[in-house]
């Protein structure tokens, strides 16, 4: 069961823009699956690398370059070093990234975990394995 409480108004794109998705997962197979299902994506293996890619490692003085202009972040919940929940919190605390939708994925269906992520600002919580129908839902985020 995946939670689908989100507001599509959070993902505003100018006409003709292609969404750029940042997928964060410590599992190479899951990263490759997301990359294959989504045309324009970048993949990182953990939260700290994702924060570096987003320009959020040294405070908010970093500016986003063209390649890291991300419209959506999809992250695994359970990763070494930083959980998807912790990454979500860092993104939502950032003045330059707080409006970017974050989708959390997990193979564990734990209602309290799902609720906690949604309360912190996740747009969606998806249970693994990721399916093509889940990818279609992401286009509505």
N, CA, C and O atoms as CSV, one atom per row, in Angstrom:
chain,resi,resn,atom,element,x,y,z
A,1,UNK,N,N,0.846,-1.175,0.000
A,1,UNK,CA,C,0.000,0.000,0.000
A,1,UNK,C,C,0.886,1.230,0.000
A,1,UNK,O,O,1.813,1.312,0.805
A,2,UNK,N,N,0.633,2.173,-0.864
A,2,UNK,CA,C,1.417,3.392,-0.863
A,2,UNK,C,C,0.520,4.568,-0.526
A,2,UNK,O,O,-0.648,4.618,-0.912
A,3,UNK,N,N,1.090,5.501,0.196
A,3,UNK,CA,C,0.338,6.681,0.565
A,3,UNK,C,C,0.366,7.651,-0.604
A,3,UNK,O,O,1.393,7.803,-1.265
A,4,UNK,N,N,-0.735,8.292,-0.855
A,4,UNK,CA,C,-0.769,9.203,-1.992
A,4,UNK,C,C,-1.310,10.574,-1.605
A,4,UNK,O,O,-2.044,11.190,-2.376
A,5,UNK,N,N,-0.953,11.052,-0.421
A,5,UNK,CA,C,-1.367,12.380,-0.006
A,5,UNK,C,C,-0.311,13.377,-0.448
A,5,UNK,O,O,0.755,13.471,0.160
A,6,UNK,N,N,-0.608,14.124,-1.509
A,6,UNK,CA,C,0.323,15.136,-1.956
A,6,UNK,C,C,-0.418,16.215,-2.699
A,6,UNK,O,O,-1.572,16.043,-3.091
A,7,UNK,N,N,0.250,17.323,-2.888
A,7,UNK,CA,C,-0.337,18.425,-3.635
A,7,UNK,C,C,0.431,18.602,-4.927
A,7,UNK,O,O,1.629,18.885,-4.902
A,8,UNK,N,N,-0.234,18.441,-6.050
A,8,UNK,CA,C,0.439,18.581,-7.333
A,8,UNK,C,C,0.862,20.021,-7.599
A,8,UNK,O,O,1.669,20.265,-8.496
A,9,UNK,N,N,0.338,20.974,-6.844
A,9,UNK,CA,C,0.715,22.370,-7.052
A,9,UNK,C,C,2.142,22.646,-6.596
A,9,UNK,O,O,2.705,23.684,-6.942
A,10,UNK,N,N,2.737,21.741,-5.828
A,10,UNK,CA,C,4.106,21.935,-5.373
A,10,UNK,C,C,5.124,21.766,-6.492
A,10,UNK,O,O,6.246,22.258,-6.376
A,11,UNK,N,N,4.763,21.089,-7.560
A,11,UNK,CA,C,5.708,20.802,-8.624
A,11,UNK,C,C,5.361,21.643,-9.828
A,11,UNK,O,O,4.747,21.162,-10.781
A,12,UNK,N,N,5.756,22.901,-9.783
A,12,UNK,CA,C,5.422,23.825,-10.849
A,12,UNK,C,C,6.586,23.882,-11.823
A,12,UNK,O,O,7.723,24.146,-11.431
A,13,UNK,N,N,6.296,23.632,-13.096
A,13,UNK,CA,C,7.338,23.663,-14.108
A,13,UNK,C,C,6.894,24.568,-15.241
A,13,UNK,O,O,5.713,24.629,-15.582
A,14,UNK,N,N,7.857,25.267,-15.816
A,14,UNK,CA,C,7.540,26.110,-16.951
A,14,UNK,C,C,7.281,25.234,-18.164
A,14,UNK,O,O,7.814,24.130,-18.270
A,15,UNK,N,N,6.472,25.725,-19.060
A,15,UNK,CA,C,6.104,24.981,-20.256
A,15,UNK,C,C,7.343,24.503,-20.999
A,15,UNK,O,O,8.249,25.286,-21.284
A,16,UNK,N,N,7.374,23.219,-21.309
A,16,UNK,CA,C,8.481,22.656,-22.065
A,16,UNK,C,C,9.627,22.143,-21.214
A,16,UNK,O,O,10.496,21.439,-21.728
A,17,UNK,N,N,9.660,22.474,-19.926
A,17,UNK,CA,C,10.740,21.986,-19.076
A,17,UNK,C,C,10.598,20.490,-18.853
A,17,UNK,O,O,9.490,19.970,-18.725
A,18,UNK,N,N,11.728,19.809,-18.808
A,18,UNK,CA,C,11.739,18.376,-18.520
A,18,UNK,C,C,12.078,18.214,-17.049
A,18,UNK,O,O,13.066,18.786,-16.588
A,19,UNK,N,N,11.290,17.451,-16.293
A,19,UNK,CA,C,11.607,17.277,-14.877
A,19,UNK,C,C,12.936,16.556,-14.700
A,19,UNK,O,O,13.250,15.623,-15.439
A,20,UNK,N,N,13.707,16.989,-13.724
A,20,UNK,CA,C,14.952,16.310,-13.397
A,20,UNK,C,C,14.774,15.687,-12.024
A,20,UNK,O,O,14.507,16.385,-11.046
A,21,UNK,N,N,14.922,14.381,-11.955
A,21,UNK,CA,C,14.678,13.621,-10.738
A,21,UNK,C,C,16.005,13.180,-10.145
A,21,UNK,O,O,16.874,12.686,-10.863
A,22,UNK,N,N,16.169,13.356,-8.828
A,22,UNK,CA,C,17.319,12.827,-8.105
A,22,UNK,C,C,16.847,11.607,-7.342
A,22,UNK,O,O,16.008,11.717,-6.449
A,23,UNK,N,N,17.386,10.429,-7.691
A,23,UNK,CA,C,17.052,9.180,-7.001
A,23,UNK,C,C,18.182,8.855,-6.030
A,23,UNK,O,O,19.351,8.845,-6.413
A,24,UNK,N,N,17.830,8.588,-4.768
A,24,UNK,CA,C,18.820,8.307,-3.734
A,24,UNK,C,C,18.509,6.947,-3.133
A,24,UNK,O,O,17.457,6.765,-2.520
A,25,UNK,N,N,19.410,5.994,-3.302
A,25,UNK,CA,C,19.194,4.639,-2.794
A,25,UNK,C,C,20.543,3.957,-2.667
A,25,UNK,O,O,21.381,4.064,-3.562
A,26,UNK,N,N,20.760,3.255,-1.558
A,26,UNK,CA,C,22.026,2.553,-1.376
A,26,UNK,C,C,22.094,1.267,-2.190
A,26,UNK,O,O,23.167,0.681,-2.323
A,27,UNK,N,N,20.973,0.823,-2.732
A,27,UNK,CA,C,20.926,-0.408,-3.517
A,27,UNK,C,C,21.072,-0.072,-5.002
A,27,UNK,O,O,20.224,0.613,-5.574
A,28,UNK,N,N,22.145,-0.555,-5.617
A,28,UNK,CA,C,22.432,-0.264,-7.017
A,28,UNK,C,C,21.299,-0.698,-7.940
A,28,UNK,O,O,20.954,0.019,-8.879
A,29,UNK,N,N,20.723,-1.859,-7.681
A,29,UNK,CA,C,19.640,-2.363,-8.529
A,29,UNK,C,C,18.441,-1.421,-8.483
A,29,UNK,O,O,17.854,-1.109,-9.519
A,30,UNK,N,N,18.077,-0.964,-7.277
A,30,UNK,CA,C,16.952,-0.031,-7.156
A,30,UNK,C,C,17.256,1.300,-7.841
A,30,UNK,O,O,16.375,1.884,-8.472
A,31,UNK,N,N,18.507,1.789,-7.721
A,31,UNK,CA,C,18.880,3.038,-8.400
A,31,UNK,C,C,18.757,2.886,-9.909
A,31,UNK,O,O,18.222,3.764,-10.587
A,32,UNK,N,N,19.253,1.769,-10.429
A,32,UNK,CA,C,19.200,1.530,-11.878
A,32,UNK,C,C,17.755,1.396,-12.358
A,32,UNK,O,O,17.419,1.844,-13.454
A,33,UNK,N,N,16.903,0.783,-11.540
A,33,UNK,CA,C,15.494,0.643,-11.903
A,33,UNK,C,C,14.835,2.011,-12.025
A,33,UNK,O,O,14.133,2.281,-13.000
A,34,UNK,N,N,15.057,2.867,-11.044
A,34,UNK,CA,C,14.492,4.216,-11.094
A,34,UNK,C,C,15.038,4.954,-12.312
A,34,UNK,O,O,14.297,5.621,-13.034
A,35,UNK,N,N,16.341,4.824,-12.527
A,35,UNK,CA,C,16.975,5.501,-13.659
A,35,UNK,C,C,16.382,5.031,-14.991
A,35,UNK,O,O,16.186,5.825,-15.911
A,36,UNK,N,N,16.103,3.742,-15.074
A,36,UNK,CA,C,15.542,3.183,-16.306
A,36,UNK,C,C,14.088,3.622,-16.509
A,36,UNK,O,O,13.672,3.904,-17.633
A,37,UNK,N,N,13.322,3.679,-15.421
A,37,UNK,CA,C,11.912,4.042,-15.516
A,37,UNK,C,C,11.694,5.537,-15.761
A,37,UNK,O,O,10.674,5.944,-16.318
A,38,UNK,N,N,12.649,6.329,-15.346
A,38,UNK,CA,C,12.540,7.780,-15.523
A,38,UNK,C,C,13.606,8.239,-16.510
A,38,UNK,O,O,14.770,7.860,-16.386
A,39,UNK,N,N,13.225,9.033,-17.464
A,39,UNK,CA,C,14.165,9.440,-18.513
A,39,UNK,C,C,15.249,10.390,-18.032
A,39,UNK,O,O,16.427,10.161,-18.307
A,40,UNK,N,N,14.888,11.429,-17.336
A,40,UNK,CA,C,15.849,12.456,-16.952
A,40,UNK,C,C,16.078,12.387,-15.445
A,40,UNK,O,O,15.356,13.011,-14.668
A,41,UNK,N,N,17.090,11.623,-15.041
A,41,UNK,CA,C,17.335,11.442,-13.614
A,41,UNK,C,C,18.821,11.369,-13.329
A,41,UNK,O,O,19.632,11.070,-14.205
A,42,UNK,N,N,19.154,11.648,-12.082
A,42,UNK,CA,C,20.502,11.454,-11.567
A,42,UNK,C,C,20.349,10.545,-10.363
A,42,UNK,O,O,19.326,10.588,-9.679
A,43,UNK,N,N,21.351,9.722,-10.094
A,43,UNK,CA,C,21.260,8.795,-8.970
A,43,UNK,C,C,22.454,8.963,-8.046
A,43,UNK,O,O,23.586,9.123,-8.502
A,44,UNK,N,N,22.197,8.925,-6.757
A,44,UNK,CA,C,23.238,8.977,-5.733
A,44,UNK,C,C,22.973,7.854,-4.747
A,44,UNK,O,O,21.828,7.456,-4.532
A,45,UNK,N,N,24.060,7.341,-4.140
A,45,UNK,CA,C,23.919,6.149,-3.305
A,45,UNK,C,C,23.619,6.422,-1.837
A,45,UNK,O,O,23.355,5.477,-1.093
A,46,UNK,N,N,23.650,7.683,-1.388
A,46,UNK,CA,C,23.331,7.955,0.010
A,46,UNK,C,C,22.957,9.425,0.205
A,46,UNK,O,O,23.105,10.249,-0.697
A,47,UNK,N,N,22.472,9.723,1.400
A,47,UNK,CA,C,22.024,11.073,1.719
A,47,UNK,C,C,23.103,12.134,1.613
A,47,UNK,O,O,22.869,13.176,1.000
A,48,UNK,N,N,24.296,11.905,2.198
A,48,UNK,CA,C,25.348,12.921,2.087
A,48,UNK,C,C,25.728,13.241,0.634
A,48,UNK,O,O,25.958,14.402,0.294
A,49,UNK,N,N,25.792,12.221,-0.213
A,49,UNK,CA,C,26.104,12.468,-1.637
A,49,UNK,C,C,24.966,13.247,-2.308
A,49,UNK,O,O,25.208,14.093,-3.170
A,50,UNK,N,N,23.735,12.958,-1.910
A,50,UNK,CA,C,22.587,13.688,-2.465
A,50,UNK,C,C,22.647,15.157,-2.048
A,50,UNK,O,O,22.413,16.045,-2.868
A,51,UNK,N,N,22.963,15.418,-0.767
A,51,UNK,CA,C,23.074,16.799,-0.295
A,51,UNK,C,C,24.184,17.537,-1.037
A,51,UNK,O,O,24.037,18.712,-1.374
A,52,UNK,N,N,25.293,16.844,-1.289
A,52,UNK,CA,C,26.396,17.435,-2.053
A,52,UNK,C,C,25.926,17.793,-3.470
A,52,UNK,O,O,26.204,18.884,-3.967
A,53,UNK,N,N,25.222,16.872,-4.103
A,53,UNK,CA,C,24.702,17.099,-5.454
A,53,UNK,C,C,23.747,18.291,-5.487
A,53,UNK,O,O,23.734,19.063,-6.445
A,54,UNK,N,N,22.951,18.429,-4.432
A,54,UNK,CA,C,21.970,19.515,-4.354
A,54,UNK,C,C,22.590,20.846,-3.942
A,54,UNK,O,O,21.923,21.880,-3.969
A,55,UNK,N,N,23.873,20.819,-3.557
A,55,UNK,CA,C,24.527,22.043,-3.125
A,55,UNK,C,C,24.178,22.436,-1.712
A,55,UNK,O,O,24.209,23.620,-1.377
A,56,UNK,N,N,23.842,21.463,-0.866
A,56,UNK,CA,C,23.413,21.746,0.505
A,56,UNK,C,C,24.419,21.297,1.553
A,56,UNK,O,O,24.051,21.150,2.719
A,57,UNK,N,N,25.671,21.076,1.184
A,57,UNK,CA,C,26.633,20.553,2.154
A,57,UNK,C,C,27.315,21.632,2.975
A,57,UNK,O,O,27.679,21.376,4.122
A,58,UNK,N,N,27.503,22.819,2.439
A,58,UNK,CA,C,28.223,23.884,3.147
A,58,UNK,C,C,27.304,25.051,3.459
A,58,UNK,O,O,27.619,26.196,3.135
A,59,UNK,N,N,26.200,24.777,4.070
A,59,UNK,CA,C,25.231,25.833,4.309
A,59,UNK,C,C,24.465,26.119,3.031
A,59,UNK,O,O,24.478,25.313,2.101
A,60,UNK,N,N,23.815,27.237,2.985
A,60,UNK,CA,C,22.988,27.553,1.820
A,60,UNK,C,C,23.637,28.594,0.925
A,60,UNK,O,O,22.943,29.270,0.164
A,61,UNK,N,N,24.964,28.739,1.003
A,61,UNK,CA,C,25.654,29.696,0.154
A,61,UNK,C,C,25.936,29.122,-1.222
A,61,UNK,O,O,26.247,29.861,-2.156
A,62,UNK,N,N,25.830,27.813,-1.350
A,62,UNK,CA,C,26.060,27.188,-2.652
A,62,UNK,C,C,24.914,27.524,-3.588
A,62,UNK,O,O,23.765,27.654,-3.166
A,63,UNK,N,N,25.240,27.662,-4.849
A,63,UNK,CA,C,24.191,27.867,-5.838
A,63,UNK,C,C,24.067,26.613,-6.664
A,63,UNK,O,O,25.052,25.920,-6.919
A,64,UNK,N,N,22.868,26.329,-7.075
A,64,UNK,CA,C,22.651,25.139,-7.889
A,64,UNK,C,C,23.155,25.395,-9.291
A,64,UNK,O,O,22.848,26.424,-9.893
A,65,UNK,N,N,23.933,24.452,-9.812
A,65,UNK,CA,C,24.329,24.585,-11.207
A,65,UNK,C,C,23.264,23.919,-12.064
A,65,UNK,O,O,22.348,23.285,-11.540
A,66,UNK,N,N,23.378,24.058,-13.364
A,66,UNK,CA,C,22.360,23.542,-14.267
A,66,UNK,C,C,22.111,22.062,-14.127
A,66,UNK,O,O,20.963,21.626,-14.216
A,67,UNK,N,N,23.158,21.263,-13.908
A,67,UNK,CA,C,22.966,19.816,-13.899
A,67,UNK,C,C,22.267,19.345,-12.631
A,67,UNK,O,O,21.676,18.265,-12.617
A,68,UNK,N,N,22.327,20.138,-11.569
A,68,UNK,CA,C,21.705,19.691,-10.325
A,68,UNK,C,C,20.392,20.413,-10.036
A,68,UNK,O,O,19.928,20.418,-8.896
A,69,UNK,N,N,19.794,21.019,-11.048
A,69,UNK,CA,C,18.475,21.643,-10.857
A,69,UNK,C,C,17.440,20.526,-10.805
A,69,UNK,O,O,16.990,20.029,-11.837
A,70,UNK,N,N,17.083,20.153,-9.618
A,70,UNK,CA,C,16.230,18.989,-9.386
A,70,UNK,C,C,14.796,19.433,-9.143
A,70,UNK,O,O,14.547,20.375,-8.391
A,71,UNK,N,N,13.847,18.742,-9.789
A,71,UNK,CA,C,12.424,19.028,-9.625
A,71,UNK,C,C,11.733,18.036,-8.698
A,71,UNK,O,O,10.620,18.291,-8.237
A,72,UNK,N,N,12.381,16.905,-8.422
A,72,UNK,CA,C,11.791,15.849,-7.599
A,72,UNK,C,C,12.910,14.999,-7.024
A,72,UNK,O,O,13.862,14.663,-7.729
A,73,UNK,N,N,12.803,14.647,-5.743
A,73,UNK,CA,C,13.761,13.741,-5.099
A,73,UNK,C,C,13.010,12.477,-4.712
A,73,UNK,O,O,11.969,12.538,-4.056
A,74,UNK,N,N,13.543,11.330,-5.121
A,74,UNK,CA,C,13.009,10.026,-4.725
A,74,UNK,C,C,14.102,9.362,-3.906
A,74,UNK,O,O,15.210,9.157,-4.403
A,75,UNK,N,N,13.804,9.023,-2.654
A,75,UNK,CA,C,14.840,8.453,-1.802
A,75,UNK,C,C,14.359,7.211,-1.061
A,75,UNK,O,O,13.196,7.104,-0.674
A,76,UNK,N,N,15.276,6.290,-0.879
A,76,UNK,CA,C,15.032,5.125,-0.048
A,76,UNK,C,C,14.973,5.595,1.403
A,76,UNK,O,O,15.610,6.587,1.758
A,77,UNK,N,N,14.218,4.896,2.239
A,77,UNK,CA,C,14.160,5.256,3.654
A,77,UNK,C,C,15.382,4.727,4.397
A,77,UNK,O,O,16.032,5.472,5.130
A,78,UNK,N,N,15.698,3.448,4.215
A,78,UNK,CA,C,16.784,2.806,4.967
A,78,UNK,C,C,18.083,2.836,4.177
A,78,UNK,O,O,18.251,2.093,3.210
A,79,UNK,N,N,19.004,3.705,4.598
A,79,UNK,CA,C,20.322,3.790,3.978
A,79,UNK,C,C,21.351,4.015,5.071
A,79,UNK,O,O,21.037,4.610,6.103
A,80,UNK,N,N,22.571,3.551,4.862
A,80,UNK,CA,C,23.623,3.801,5.847
A,80,UNK,C,C,24.040,5.273,5.828
A,80,UNK,O,O,24.039,5.909,4.774
A,81,UNK,N,N,24.392,5.801,6.979
A,81,UNK,CA,C,24.883,7.174,7.057
A,81,UNK,C,C,23.805,8.212,7.274
A,81,UNK,O,O,23.966,9.104,8.107
A,82,UNK,N,N,22.719,8.117,6.549
A,82,UNK,CA,C,21.619,9.067,6.664
A,82,UNK,C,C,20.365,8.402,6.113
A,82,UNK,O,O,20.367,7.900,4.989
A,83,UNK,N,N,19.305,8.397,6.895
A,83,UNK,CA,C,18.058,7.794,6.406
A,83,UNK,C,C,17.374,8.741,5.424
A,83,UNK,O,O,17.697,9.926,5.352
A,84,UNK,N,N,16.433,8.199,4.679
A,84,UNK,CA,C,15.638,9.029,3.784
A,84,UNK,C,C,14.863,10.087,4.549
A,84,UNK,O,O,14.646,11.190,4.046
A,85,UNK,N,N,14.445,9.752,5.766
A,85,UNK,CA,C,13.736,10.717,6.611
A,85,UNK,C,C,14.651,11.894,6.961
A,85,UNK,O,O,14.232,13.051,6.909
A,86,UNK,N,N,15.904,11.589,7.317
A,86,UNK,CA,C,16.858,12.657,7.640
A,86,UNK,C,C,17.145,13.527,6.413
A,86,UNK,O,O,17.263,14.747,6.526
A,87,UNK,N,N,17.258,12.894,5.242
A,87,UNK,CA,C,17.458,13.642,4.000
A,87,UNK,C,C,16.252,14.542,3.727
A,87,UNK,O,O,16.412,15.705,3.359
A,88,UNK,N,N,15.058,14.007,3.906
A,88,UNK,CA,C,13.827,14.781,3.744
A,88,UNK,C,C,13.858,16.028,4.627
A,88,UNK,O,O,13.561,17.128,4.160
A,89,UNK,N,N,14.215,15.859,5.895
A,89,UNK,CA,C,14.262,16.983,6.829
A,89,UNK,C,C,15.256,18.047,6.368
A,89,UNK,O,O,14.959,19.240,6.425
A,90,UNK,N,N,16.431,17.620,5.912
A,90,UNK,CA,C,17.449,18.575,5.444
A,90,UNK,C,C,16.949,19.351,4.226
A,90,UNK,O,O,17.154,20.560,4.125
A,91,UNK,N,N,16.300,18.654,3.316
A,91,UNK,CA,C,15.783,19.319,2.116
A,91,UNK,C,C,14.700,20.326,2.501
A,91,UNK,O,O,14.690,21.448,1.995
A,92,UNK,N,N,13.797,19.935,3.385
A,92,UNK,CA,C,12.693,20.818,3.776
A,92,UNK,C,C,13.167,21.992,4.636
A,92,UNK,O,O,12.478,23.008,4.717
A,93,UNK,N,N,14.337,21.868,5.282
A,93,UNK,CA,C,14.904,22.970,6.064
A,93,UNK,C,C,15.621,23.986,5.180
A,93,UNK,O,O,15.900,25.099,5.626
A,94,UNK,N,N,15.920,23.627,3.950
A,94,UNK,CA,C,16.665,24.479,3.035
A,94,UNK,C,C,15.738,25.481,2.347
A,94,UNK,O,O,14.721,25.100,1.769
A,95,UNK,N,N,16.094,26.752,2.414
A,95,UNK,CA,C,15.245,27.763,1.768
A,95,UNK,C,C,15.216,27.595,0.255
A,95,UNK,O,O,14.214,27.929,-0.376
A,96,UNK,N,N,16.299,27.083,-0.345
A,96,UNK,CA,C,16.310,26.953,-1.805
A,96,UNK,C,C,15.743,25.633,-2.306
A,96,UNK,O,O,15.493,25.501,-3.504
A,97,UNK,N,N,15.530,24.654,-1.440
A,97,UNK,CA,C,15.047,23.343,-1.879
A,97,UNK,C,C,13.725,22.934,-1.246
A,97,UNK,O,O,13.159,21.911,-1.631
A,98,UNK,N,N,13.217,23.699,-0.291
A,98,UNK,CA,C,12.055,23.248,0.484
A,98,UNK,C,C,10.804,22.994,-0.347
A,98,UNK,O,O,9.938,22.227,0.074
A,99,UNK,N,N,10.689,23.624,-1.522
A,99,UNK,CA,C,9.507,23.423,-2.369
A,99,UNK,C,C,9.631,22.204,-3.283
A,99,UNK,O,O,8.665,21.830,-3.947
A,100,UNK,N,N,10.810,21.583,-3.321
A,100,UNK,CA,C,11.010,20.409,-4.182
A,100,UNK,C,C,10.310,19.207,-3.547
A,100,UNK,O,O,10.575,18.886,-2.388
A,101,UNK,N,N,9.431,18.545,-4.277
A,101,UNK,CA,C,8.751,17.367,-3.729
A,101,UNK,C,C,9.739,16.235,-3.442
A,101,UNK,O,O,10.667,15.989,-4.212
A,102,UNK,N,N,9.516,15.555,-2.316
A,102,UNK,CA,C,10.342,14.410,-1.926
A,102,UNK,C,C,9.427,13.199,-1.777
A,102,UNK,O,O,8.413,13.250,-1.082
A,103,UNK,N,N,9.805,12.114,-2.441
A,103,UNK,CA,C,9.075,10.849,-2.364
A,103,UNK,C,C,9.974,9.854,-1.649
A,103,UNK,O,O,11.141,9.698,-2.008
A,104,UNK,N,N,9.438,9.182,-0.639
A,104,UNK,CA,C,10.187,8.185,0.128
A,104,UNK,C,C,9.767,6.798,-0.338
A,104,UNK,O,O,8.585,6.533,-0.554
A,105,UNK,N,N,10.766,5.905,-0.492
A,105,UNK,CA,C,10.500,4.503,-0.837
A,105,UNK,C,C,11.010,3.618,0.294
A,105,UNK,O,O,12.010,3.934,0.939
A,106,UNK,N,N,10.319,2.513,0.527
A,106,UNK,CA,C,10.779,1.550,1.525
A,106,UNK,C,C,10.183,0.185,1.226
A,106,UNK,O,O,9.083,0.077,0.685
A,107,UNK,N,N,10.921,-0.849,1.583
A,107,UNK,CA,C,10.389,-2.207,1.445
A,107,UNK,C,C,9.619,-2.612,2.696
A,107,UNK,O,O,8.996,-3.674,2.731
A,108,UNK,N,N,9.661,-1.761,3.728
A,108,UNK,CA,C,8.984,-2.058,4.991
A,108,UNK,C,C,7.726,-1.199,5.134
A,108,UNK,O,O,7.789,0.029,5.062
A,109,UNK,N,N,6.597,-1.854,5.334
A,109,UNK,CA,C,5.321,-1.159,5.500
A,109,UNK,C,C,5.092,-0.903,6.987
A,109,UNK,O,O,4.428,-1.686,7.666
A,110,UNK,N,N,5.646,0.197,7.482
A,110,UNK,CA,C,5.529,0.557,8.894
A,110,UNK,C,C,4.730,1.860,8.977
A,110,UNK,O,O,5.259,2.932,8.682
A,111,UNK,N,N,3.451,1.769,9.382
A,111,UNK,CA,C,2.573,2.953,9.379
A,111,UNK,C,C,3.138,4.166,10.114
A,111,UNK,O,O,2.986,5.291,9.637
A,112,UNK,N,N,3.784,3.966,11.262
A,112,UNK,CA,C,4.326,5.118,11.994
A,112,UNK,C,C,5.425,5.804,11.190
A,112,UNK,O,O,5.542,7.029,11.221
A,113,UNK,N,N,6.223,5.032,10.478
A,113,UNK,CA,C,7.289,5.579,9.630
A,113,UNK,C,C,6.670,6.381,8.477
A,113,UNK,O,O,7.111,7.488,8.169
A,114,UNK,N,N,5.657,5.810,7.859
A,114,UNK,CA,C,4.980,6.481,6.743
A,114,UNK,C,C,4.380,7.800,7.224
A,114,UNK,O,O,4.557,8.836,6.583
A,115,UNK,N,N,3.666,7.760,8.360
A,115,UNK,CA,C,3.041,8.965,8.913
A,115,UNK,C,C,4.082,10.033,9.234
A,115,UNK,O,O,3.879,11.213,8.948
A,116,UNK,N,N,5.200,9.613,9.831
A,116,UNK,CA,C,6.258,10.551,10.205
A,116,UNK,C,C,6.807,11.262,8.964
A,116,UNK,O,O,7.018,12.474,8.984
A,117,UNK,N,N,7.032,10.522,7.905
A,117,UNK,CA,C,7.552,11.110,6.662
A,117,UNK,C,C,6.545,12.069,6.036
A,117,UNK,O,O,6.912,13.149,5.573
A,118,UNK,N,N,5.283,11.672,6.026
A,118,UNK,CA,C,4.250,12.526,5.440
A,118,UNK,C,C,4.089,13.815,6.252
A,118,UNK,O,O,3.906,14.891,5.682
A,119,UNK,N,N,4.158,13.706,7.578
A,119,UNK,CA,C,4.046,14.889,8.433
A,119,UNK,C,C,5.221,15.834,8.238
A,119,UNK,O,O,5.072,17.048,8.378
A,120,UNK,N,N,6.385,15.288,7.918
A,120,UNK,CA,C,7.587,16.106,7.715
A,120,UNK,C,C,7.601,16.770,6.341
A,120,UNK,O,O,8.432,17.640,6.082
A,121,UNK,N,N,6.686,16.365,5.460
A,121,UNK,CA,C,6.593,17.042,4.170
A,121,UNK,C,C,6.801,16.176,2.943
A,121,UNK,O,O,6.868,16.698,1.830
A,122,UNK,N,N,6.906,14.849,3.118
A,122,UNK,CA,C,7.029,13.974,1.945
A,122,UNK,C,C,5.757,14.074,1.108
A,122,UNK,O,O,4.657,14.161,1.655
A,123,UNK,N,N,5.904,14.060,-0.204
A,123,UNK,CA,C,4.748,14.130,-1.087
A,123,UNK,C,C,4.083,12.772,-1.240
A,123,UNK,O,O,2.879,12.685,-1.480
A,124,UNK,N,N,4.871,11.713,-1.101
A,124,UNK,CA,C,4.349,10.362,-1.305
A,124,UNK,C,C,5.288,9.375,-0.612
A,124,UNK,O,O,6.481,9.637,-0.464
A,125,UNK,N,N,4.737,8.250,-0.195
A,125,UNK,CA,C,5.516,7.144,0.365
A,125,UNK,C,C,5.170,5.921,-0.467
A,125,UNK,O,O,4.010,5.513,-0.520
A,126,UNK,N,N,6.169,5.332,-1.119
A,126,UNK,CA,C,5.949,4.196,-2.019
A,126,UNK,C,C,6.614,2.956,-1.441
A,126,UNK,O,O,7.758,2.999,-0.989
A,127,UNK,N,N,5.877,1.851,-1.464
A,127,UNK,CA,C,6.456,0.582,-1.030
A,127,UNK,C,C,7.178,-0.080,-2.194
A,127,UNK,O,O,6.681,-0.115,-3.320
A,128,UNK,N,N,8.370,-0.608,-1.891
A,128,UNK,CA,C,9.150,-1.342,-2.895
A,128,UNK,C,C,8.594,-2.745,-3.009
A,128,UNK,O,O,7.996,-3.236,-2.051
A,129,UNK,N,N,8.761,-3.397,-4.114
A,129,UNK,CA,C,9.519,-2.945,-5.278
A,129,UNK,C,C,8.737,-1.905,-6.070
A,129,UNK,O,O,7.509,-1.950,-6.154
A,130,UNK,N,N,9.480,-0.972,-6.646
A,130,UNK,CA,C,8.893,0.073,-7.468
A,130,UNK,C,C,8.288,-0.539,-8.721
A,130,UNK,O,O,8.901,-1.376,-9.383
A,131,UNK,N,N,7.076,-0.105,-9.032
A,131,UNK,CA,C,6.372,-0.624,-10.214
A,131,UNK,C,C,6.144,0.506,-11.212
A,131,UNK,O,O,6.223,1.683,-10.858
A,132,UNK,N,N,5.863,0.145,-12.443
A,132,UNK,CA,C,5.589,1.145,-13.476
A,132,UNK,C,C,4.413,2.039,-13.073
A,132,UNK,O,O,4.416,3.233,-13.373
A,133,UNK,N,N,3.409,1.473,-12.397
A,133,UNK,CA,C,2.258,2.282,-11.960
A,133,UNK,C,C,2.686,3.341,-10.939
A,133,UNK,O,O,2.104,4.425,-10.890
A,134,UNK,N,N,3.705,3.029,-10.122
A,134,UNK,CA,C,4.229,4.019,-9.180
A,134,UNK,C,C,4.881,5.170,-9.930
A,134,UNK,O,O,4.741,6.332,-9.548
A,135,UNK,N,N,5.592,4.839,-10.998
A,135,UNK,CA,C,6.248,5.870,-11.799
A,135,UNK,C,C,5.207,6.790,-12.426
A,135,UNK,O,O,5.417,8.000,-12.514
A,136,UNK,N,N,4.096,6.226,-12.858
A,136,UNK,CA,C,3.022,7.051,-13.426
A,136,UNK,C,C,2.471,8.009,-12.375
A,136,UNK,O,O,2.145,9.153,-12.691
A,137,UNK,N,N,2.364,7.551,-11.125
A,137,UNK,CA,C,1.896,8.429,-10.046
A,137,UNK,C,C,2.862,9.589,-9.832
A,137,UNK,O,O,2.447,10.694,-9.481
A,138,UNK,N,N,4.154,9.332,-10.045
A,138,UNK,CA,C,5.155,10.371,-9.832
A,138,UNK,C,C,4.977,11.534,-10.797
A,138,UNK,O,O,5.339,12.665,-10.474
A,139,UNK,N,N,4.435,11.273,-11.957
A,139,UNK,CA,C,4.225,12.359,-12.915
A,139,UNK,C,C,3.150,13.319,-12.436
A,139,UNK,O,O,3.037,14.431,-12.950
A,140,UNK,N,N,2.360,12.901,-11.459
A,140,UNK,CA,C,1.312,13.758,-10.902
A,140,UNK,C,C,1.801,14.583,-9.728
A,140,UNK,O,O,1.115,15.508,-9.293
A,141,UNK,N,N,2.976,14.261,-9.208
A,141,UNK,CA,C,3.503,14.965,-8.036
A,141,UNK,C,C,3.778,16.400,-8.397
A,141,UNK,O,O,4.228,17.174,-7.552
